[in-house]
Amino acid sequence: MSVKYPKVKFDSKQRIYVSFYLNNKRYRFFNGKKINVEIYPNSFPIEKRLEMGKLLAAEVYKFITSELAFNGLIPENKKQYCINDMQYFKLALENKLKGDYSLKYKSMLRFVYDKFLKEIDSNSITSDEINSFLNQYVGVSYNTIKRHLNVLINDAITLGMNSRPMESIKAKKTKAKLHKPFDNINDILDDIKLFNSKLYLCCLLTYGCLLRPHREIRELTWNDFSDDLKYIHLSGHRNKSGRNRIVPVPSYIRDVLVRGERLHNIFSNQPQPLNKDYFKTLWHRFKKQSNVLEQGQTLYSFRHSGAIEIFKRTGSITKLQKAMGHSSINVSLTYLRGLEIAELKEEDMPMV
């Protein structure tokens, strides 16, 4: 079989991909995941992506001209042959656990799988059984469990499961849980500074750089900062949006930064970051002894307060979207509604 060498191209978002045809069907690869190659060109700066894309093209060509089965590409070959629904369900979990996903995501899939397994009496998965399982949860928990269960069911269907037990099951409407913003940001920060210097720096970065505290900030190294400390560079695999981000660092944050070894974490002063619950635990302790916090104010309230400040100063949804690292303006609009920013001014109201 004659196979043409893959082409390397950029899409409209400056993401690089490898394009090729196999059995008269076109494929596009943005990374080497489907051929078990650790090449992720779009996690690199734009000027390096073409070079990495060429490496990916070479690996893809090597793979498609080899004797290896191309199960990851051809839908028909992806299907497995199991005896019952539960075998497909188990196989779906195994596939997800092998994927390039966060540990938190994999842990949640495993949790949902184990919980659901205890509720099933037979080897078939029905809508009634899923409803019975989901109705143990309420509100946000219901929708979170449903979303992860749906991922596993859909993957099981892709692998060959014939039933579609979740088609009629809808998400439940929930009331938005707000992280109440701060009216007295300076007082709060001063109080935190006296309590713990690491928590203080985390809060400053959450407010001033709009980064998320529990991963994006906790995992920061000095290598993520520019030499003059004026910018933070985060690759796509380091932040929730999945895209590379360059974040300005305000002067009041630079004033408290003391640069360490380039590959060391900025909080631990070691190559390894602090444990994943570190700031969650610190915030809980601060909250218990604080006299300035109000009901509903959390560590994420600093990010929300920073978002409000940007929107008030610029009036630009586009700038807010870029600052927050949201995937689209629609996400930012939803975020603003959650923050209860009024879209109407007094002069917009009916007059008599």
Secondary structure, DSSP 8 states (H G I E B T S, - for coil): ------EEEE-TTS-EEEEEEETTEEEEESSSGGGT----GGGS-HHHHHHHHHHHHHHHHHHHTSSS--TTT-HHHH----SSHHHHHHHHHHHHHHSS--HHHHHHHHHHHHHHHHH--SS---HHHHHHHHTTS-HHHHHHHHHHHHHHHHHHHHHT----TTTT--------------S-HHHHHHHHHHH-HHHHHHHHHHHHS---IIIIITT-BGGGB-TTSSEEEE-GGGSTTSS-EEEE--HHHHTT-----TTSBTTTSSSS---TTHHHHHHHHHHHH-SS--TT--TTHHHHHHHHHHHHHH--HHHHHHHHT-SSHHHHHHHHHHTT--S--GGGS---
